[in-house]
Amino acid sequence: MDSITWIGLASVISAGITIGIGSVGPALGEGRALAQALASIAQQPDEAATITRTLFVGMAMVESTAIYCFVISLILIFANPFWNFAVSQAGG
Amino acid sequence: MQLSPDETIYWQQGFVVINATLVFTWVAMVLLIGGSWLITRHLSVREPISTRQSVLETIVSMISGQIEEVMQRQPGPFMPFIGSLFLFIAVMNSLGVIPGYQSPTGSLSTTAALAAAVFFAVPYYGIRERGAAQYLRQYLQPTFFMLPFNIIGELSRTLALAVRLFGNIMSGEMIVAILLLIVPLFFPVVMQVFGLLIGLIQAYIFAVLAAVYISSAITSEGD
């Protein structure tokens, strides 16, 4: 296979693996955080506003890693510099 | 399929480029500034207070309350910056449901600029409240060897702010675009509603994180 095929193959496979593996960790972490928040709200219903706000901020921070993986996947599929270079080489 | 509004170029000459990001940012700015100016022209303290003034007062007091809860101090000096961040990002994200409008926050340029604003605001507020020596001493906590890690931490959380907002908004728009190709009847609308909610939540999170970073730069040991 020539290099452009290799580049396309590697990009697609790694895009899939990136988002597949990258979303497991944050999902588990957010589930744990949510469970803890629900338990705290059940224990102290008066503090529900503070707990909910802290929960949302914490979830946003935990989600960051998943978003990094997602952005890498999208770049590999839609804005891949190696692919663009190989296509320009093949066309020129 | 375009990745961000940067790719829609309306006019270009030399290195001056008018792309969709710029145009739609200005639309949001004109909406916010024009609307606020129109409503605050005739502010009144006594009855009757117009409905629009009450709406603005409600928004301002809600933001002020949230900042006070997060920072545990008077929100006065921080209201302009953090309130503007929240309102600007919320308006830019929410206008995305209007057909033809592309959220400028779906472009890494906008979110990077907002994160850079926070990056410079943190030492500004820190030095204003604590003095330069006291603020810079924070980077040597708890030991002198932590200086590079503190600096890297500062840079990485700024980067995280930019990428978080960009990733959430861009992915929402891209999901709608892809669904329009596959199941165009009902699901794109559902995803756009979800995108509205995510836009507001991300605006809130951006503002609250900015408040948390500023308050951590201001608070010294023993406060």
Interface residues (C-beta under 8 A of the other chain):
Chain A: T50 R53 F56 V57 A60 M61 E63 S64 I67 Y68 F70 V71 L74 F78 A79
Chain B: M1 L3 Q66 E69 V70 A160 V163 R164 F166 G167 N168 M170 S171 M174 I201 Q202 Y204 I205 V208 L209 V212
